């Protein structure tokens, strides 16, 4: 069992060292993806609101 946890710890250390080496890239990519998703969601919401207003189902 100790071998498993030491292996897990070494794997996490390797993963986090690689993440630190990337610097701000993961944060930047995450922010861009979330911004694009938010814009897409707002566009769809506008479309659904217009459709509901046309059908008289708007609250």
C-alpha positions in Angstrom: 0.0 0.0 0.0 2.9 2.3 0.7 4.3 1.8 -2.8 0.9 2.8 -4.2 0.8 6.1 -2.3 4.4 6.9 -3.0 3.8 6.3 -6.7 0.7 8.4 -6.5 2.6 11.2 -4.8 5.4 11.1 -7.4 2.8 11.2 -10.2 1.2 14.2 -8.6 4.5 15.9 -8.2 5.3 15.3 -11.8 1.9 16.6 -12.9 2.1 19.8 -10.8 5.7 20.5 -11.8 4.6 20.4 -15.4 1.7 22.7 -14.6 4.0 25.2 -12.9 6.3 25.1 -15.9 3.4 26.2 -18.1 3.1 29.5 -16.2 0.0 31.5 -17.0 -1.0 29.4 -20.0 -3.6 27.2 -18.2 -5.2 30.3 -16.6 -5.3 32.2 -19.9 -6.8 29.2 -21.8 -9.4 28.6 -19.1 -10.4 32.3 -19.1 -10.7 32.5 -22.9 -12.8 29.3 -23.0 -15.1 30.5 -20.3 -15.5 33.9 -22.0 -16.4 32.3 -25.3 -18.8 30.0 -23.5 -20.5 32.9 -21.8 -20.9 34.8 -25.1 -22.3 31.8 -26.8 -24.8 31.2 -23.8 -25.9 34.9 -24.0 -26.5 34.6 -27.7 -28.6 31.5 -27.3 -30.5 33.1 -24.4 -31.3 36.1 -26.6 -32.6 33.7 -29.3 -34.8 31.8 -26.8 -36.1 35.1 -25.3 -37.1 36.4 -28.8 -38.8 33.1 -29.7 -40.7 33.1 -26.4 -41.8 36.7 -26.9 -43.0 35.9 -30.5 -45.1 32.9 -29.2 -46.5 34.9 -26.2 -44.7 32.6 -23.7 -42.4 35.3 -22.3 -42.7 35.7 -18.5 
